[in-house]
């Protein structure tokens, strides 16, 4: 697991947004819509970026895929959730350091 943590942390913003969107299972279009919404249109995921990242995450067992009515539904795994939490703590620590420095 340490190898995967080192691979994903620090996490790209795209990977962070994708994993955070999967707190509830979603298909690709809903992941794109979530990302666009929470970033106020600052980040609009292209198909290649989204599905390339999801493919790597599936290979690394951060997400699983389920077919549903000809759509792929992506689910966050326990490992994916653990790595997301590690990244959240890292970001919180950085934010805390900035706040302390003021």
N, C-alpha and C positions, 0 to 999 in steps of 0.2 A: 504494500500500500504506500510505503514511503516514496517509491518511484513515481506513482501516480500523483501524489501530493506535490512532489517536486516538478512534475510535468505541468500541472495546472495552477500552482500557486507560486508567484502571483498570477492571477487569472486575467486574461484579456477581458475587456469590457463586453465584447460580444459573447464570450463563453459565460461570463457572469450573468448577463441578461437572459441568455437562453436557459441556464439552470434555474435562475430565480423564477422565470416564467412557468417552470414545470412544477411549482408547488401543487398545482392541479394538472392532471394530464391534458395535453393539448395536441392538436395537429399543427402542421407547419404554418398555415395561414394565421392561426391564432397566436402562435409564437411571434410571428412578424408583427401582428397588430399590437400585441402586448408591448413589444420593444419600442415600436413607434410611439405608443401612448405614453409610456413611462419616461421616455426621453424627450417628450414634446417635439417629436419629429426630427430630433437631432440625429438619431440613428435609424436608418431604414435598411433592414437586412435584405441583401440580394439573395436569390434562391441558392446560388452556388456557395455563398458564405454560410447560410443557415444549414443547408443539407450536408455540406462538407464537415462543418463543426459537429452536427448531430451524428454523422457517420463515425467520426473519431470518438465521440463520447459513447456511442453504442459499443464500439470495439473495445473501449476501455472500461465498459460496464458501469458508466455513470448514468446512462439512460437505457431503457428497454423500449421496444417498439411492439405495438399490437395493431393488427389490421382490423379496421372497423368500417364496413360499407365502402370499401375501396379507398379508404384513407388510412394513413399511418398515424397512430396516436402514440405520442411519446410520453413516457413515464420516468420520473426521477427515481433512481434506485437509492437504496440506503447508502451505498458508497458515494453516489453523486450528491446526496444531501449532506453527508459528512464533509466532503470536500468543499461544498458551498458554504457550510458553517465555518470551516477553517478560514476561508477567504473573507467571510463577513467579519470574523474576529480580527483578522489582519487589517482590514480597512478601518474598523473601529479603533484599533490601537493607533493607527496613523492619525486618525481624526483627533483622538485624545491628545496625542503629542502636539499637534498644531494648537489645540485649545489651551494646553498648558503653557505654550510659548507666548501667548498673548499677554 
